[in-house]
């Protein structure tokens, strides 16, 4: 799929694309990169980015990475995820990159790194390990 085809397909994921405002930057080869411009709707009562925002980014990055290859005979859905918050966001933009760790017969495993650019450096915010289950198309 081209990047535009991927964006069109995932526009149906209304929660990620419309409610939170996540944008797909790259997709293909089992990988993805997404972006989120943060605003007040993403913050909790303490003024920090809600953990659900990080999880939504990771889940969506996994979905895009694992489902954007039209040659696959399957779609993948999240089976389980483990998220570790390593820093609270200081900027108003977040990125997430999903990379495959293993692509098995009925499951796949991905690492999703969520980060910001702060002081011109990539600063980690959260890391997620996701196991996916392959379902037929």
C-alpha positions in Angstrom: 0.0 0.0 0.0 1.1 3.5 -0.6 1.2 5.9 2.3 -2.0 7.6 1.0 -3.8 4.2 0.8 -2.7 3.4 4.4 -4.0 6.8 5.6 -7.3 6.2 3.8 -7.7 2.7 5.3 -6.8 3.8 8.8 -9.1 6.9 8.6 -11.7 4.4 9.7 -10.0 4.2 13.0 -12.0 7.2 14.2 -10.7 7.1 17.9 -7.1 7.3 16.9 -7.4 9.7 14.0 -10.3 11.9 14.9 -10.6 11.9 18.7 -6.9 12.0 19.5 -5.6 13.5 16.3 -2.9 11.0 15.5 -1.3 11.3 12.1 0.5 8.6 10.1 3.9 9.7 8.9 5.4 6.4 7.6 4.1 2.9 7.0 5.5 -0.1 5.2 7.7 -3.1 5.5 6.1 -4.0 8.9 7.1 -0.6 10.4 5.3 2.6 11.1 5.9 6.1 12.4 3.1 8.3 13.8 2.8 11.8 15.2 0.5 13.5 17.7 0.3 17.2 18.4 -0.6 17.5 22.1 -3.2 19.9 23.5 -5.3 20.3 26.6 -7.6 17.3 25.7 -4.6 15.0 26.1 -3.9 16.0 29.7 -5.0 14.6 33.0 -6.1 16.6 36.1 -2.5 17.1 37.1 -1.5 18.6 33.8 0.5 15.6 32.5 -0.2 13.6 29.3 -2.7 10.9 30.2 -1.3 7.3 30.1 -4.2 6.4 27.7 -2.7 8.8 25.1 0.6 6.8 25.2 -1.2 3.5 25.0 -3.4 4.7 22.1 -0.4 5.9 20.2 1.4 2.5 20.7 -1.7 0.5 19.8 -2.3 2.5 16.6 1.4 2.4 15.6 1.3 -1.4 16.0 -1.9 -1.6 13.9 -0.4 0.5 11.1 2.9 -1.4 11.1 1.3 -4.9 11.2 -1.6 -4.2 8.8 -0.2 -2.0 6.1 1.4 -4.7 4.0 -1.3 -5.8 1.4 0.7 -8.9 0.5 0.1 -10.3 4.0 -2.6 -13.0 4.1 -3.7 -11.8 7.5 -4.6 -8.9 9.7 -3.1 -8.6 13.2 -5.0 -7.5 16.3 -3.5 -6.7 19.7 -3.3 -9.8 22.0 -1.4 -8.1 24.8 0.7 -5.1 25.5 3.1 -4.0 28.2 3.8 -0.3 28.6 6.5 1.4 30.6 6.5 5.1 31.0 10.1 6.4 31.3 9.6 10.2 31.2 6.8 12.6 31.2 6.4 14.6 28.0 7.9 18.2 28.1 7.0 19.2 24.6 3.8 19.5 22.7 4.5 16.8 20.1 5.0 13.1 20.4 6.1 10.4 17.9 5.8 6.7 18.0 7.7 4.1 15.9 6.7 0.5 15.7 9.3 -2.1 14.7 8.7 -5.9 14.4 10.7 -8.2 16.7 9.3 -11.5 15.4 6.7 -12.5 12.8 5.5 -16.0 13.7 2.9 -18.3 12.3 -0.1 -17.1 14.3 1.4 -14.3 16.4 3.7 -11.3 15.9 5.7 -9.2 18.3 6.5 -5.5 18.1 8.4 -2.9 20.0 6.9 0.6 20.0 9.0 3.5 21.2 7.2 6.8 22.0 9.4 9.8 22.1 9.6 13.6 21.8 12.2 15.9 20.3 13.4 18.0 23.2 16.5 20.2 23.0 17.1 18.9 19.5 17.4 15.3 20.8 15.1 12.3 20.7 13.9 11.9 24.3 12.1 8.6 25.2 8.7 8.9 26.9 7.4 5.3 26.9 8.2 1.9 25.5 5.7 -0.7 24.7 6.0 -4.4 23.8 2.9 -5.7 21.9 2.0 -9.3 21.0 -0.4 -9.5 18.1 -2.7 -12.3 17.0 -3.1 -13.0 13.2 -6.6 -13.2 11.9 -7.7 -13.8 8.3 -8.5 -11.0 5.9 
